């Protein structure tokens, strides 16, 4: 599933291509991609609106529209946006078309059909946005905030990092990489971390996420940028997917364990 760096990469690509453009028509090719409105009402309400901004909250893309509406997109496993010239026939995995000014077409493509598009009148009343935790690249992320979130918890720190109600946008890949950077075992609980470890964790969160954004995200399987190119951060991963390969630092074989039905990768020597 695309995480914060991949979604941020898509947002930056769309900002260059669709902001200030008017949506002149909408076609929906798979009804369950649209929630909760019917495809007909969804298309009707979007047609004629102008895209004023494209932003991100956690793993959600947010299109700010005029008249005052917001289009929320969650890519899930394989969703992506493509901006291209007009087409005459939709391809197999096209779920929705948004025709824009200047003969452009914004396509929502989703091979596995888990991604969603939702039109809302207010972000303040949208539970899935309001329940998200802080943005990890914002000034709100401090070691004190991590202390408040984690120090009473008996949950493994890897799972706490992925809890979207605490910190928004971190998923499985980056949680493993962050903990390796911070030299903290994914098996430790939140309450076991010292102040020094929390300070290092805060720096590692921002270092890894910024580095991934600089490389346009990680393309493990299906992630593509708006221009259909892949990200490059998969070439810089140090533990994720490296089971039994030598550690980047000490050559100890990387271990793979399962936590909450997700794979965790770590070095048992470097990460204590």
Phi, psi and omega in degrees: 000131176305136179252189186310311182298323180290317180294319177298322177298317178295316179303313181295325176293317180291325179303324181284339192248331190239348180296137182079001178272147178266137175275111185268339175197157180226135174233131179250127183253348175220112189298325185284000171284344184254130179217143349267358183289159171289152178304325181294314179291320176306310181294319181298316184287330181280328185296127181095350179277159180247137178279109183272330181199156171233121182228186182220145170224112187060237179261008180267136166272139181233118174263116176272125188244157173232121005301164194298097175213161175230133174256117179262133177234131173241123187284338184052231187281313192226011180291148177201158175250138178232134175247124186212180174285167185300144177243158179263333184224132178291147175275173190306318187258010176289126181255331178204145175245138173238105178281132184247173172302164173063033175057032176260155178230126172259124186248133168261114184246136183205104185296316185265356172066031176262342182291156183225152173236131183221130179260125181229155181269340182208129174289332181295334182256010183262107188301318184294338175271317184292334181276357179288148176283193184289159174281126186290343178263007180266170178290349179291336180281108177229164178294331176295321177296317178299320178300315180297324182284325194251335197289348177255008189260138174263009178279146178301140184299326177302315180289327177295321179298330182269358179284108186292344178279347178259307177226127186269128169112345182272129178241201191293316183298307187285333175298318178295316182292321179297315181292327175293317178298322182276354182061040179242131179291139176294347180277344178293150176267163180301321183289346182272352185278135177279170177300318179297321178292322177295321178296318179292323178297317178302314179296321182292321177304309184287325179296312183292315181295317178295321179296320179293320177297319179300331180260015177064030175085184183248125177255083178283319182223284191251354185294133175224149173287176179299329179271012177074006175275156180273159170286176185235355187291342175301336178282352183241004178295138183253337178229324185299126180075010185257027183309125178073359173278156182292141178301142179302328184264315192236357179074001172296137180301133177292137179260150174239127175231169178250127175231123183049046176066018177237148179284134172242137180240134182199165175257119184291343179272313183282328186256112184246000000 
